[in-house]
Amino acid sequence: MKKNLILLSTFFVTLITMAQNLQVISYQDGQIQHQGEAIIVKPGNAGVLILPAWMGIDNEARTAAKDLSQKGYNVFIADIYGQAATPKTPEDAKRNSSFYKENYQNYRHKIEIALQEFIKLGANKDKIAVIGYCFGGTGTLEAARANLPFTGVVSIHGGLKKVDSTYNKINPKILVVHPAEDQSVSEQDIDLLMAEMRKGEADWQFIYYADSKHTFTNPESKDYNPIMAKRAWQHTLLFLDEVLN
């Protein structure tokens, strides 16, 4: 009996350790080579697609992926730009991310390509949510506007502006994590987003975080607010638990 308990304990420790290892995943969009990172805890489990900030896959996205995998979710961090266009400087990131913000159909396409790759890897196609940071947060809202097959989307200090002038019913549930002192987002953008959510009959939440500037969730940022970052992550996990279980 004692031997069996030791074996069982070793098995669960092994699972936890495996869940912490991100694997590099190469995938294609036509001739464009992309390189995401994934943790498949168990084929068929609910999944979370992560859209990283404007510099591409970073430590914040990886930390989120590891935490989510320990909670049993399959995770996949998307590579939006493709390997040849991965930014090397903030100037590159500004230029490349601006292209996708202005050409939202291209952004939606890149998200859909990553989603299909995630499903191939083993995520449950009926139980996938998407979360994104900064530029990635902008992408999650575009995914919602396009009604891509996500059960829920989380925009974490993302841009909120809508580029096109069309409105339709929005199906995915939405959580917007917003720093109250984010100078990159105007009050008008916030008002327009809320009006859009109402017009789209969306199931949405918008949470402000006090004393927080734009990149308040990133420990590597000068704007990092550990108390509010912890609260924001707990709200994100609560939302994911609702939409994926």
Secondary structure, 3 states (H helix, E strand, C coil): CHHHHHHHHHHHHHHHHHHCCCEEEEEEECCEEEEEEEECCCCCCCEEEEECCCCCCCHHHHHHHHHHHHCCCEEEECCCCCHHHCCCCHHHHHHHHHHHHHCHHHHHHHHHHHHHHHHHHCCCCCCEEEEEECHHHHHHHHHHHCCCCCCEEEEECCCCCCCCCCCCCCCCEEEEEEECCCCCCCHHHHHHHHHHHHHCCCCEEEEEECCCCCCCCCCCCCCCCHHHHHHHHHHHHHHHHHHHC
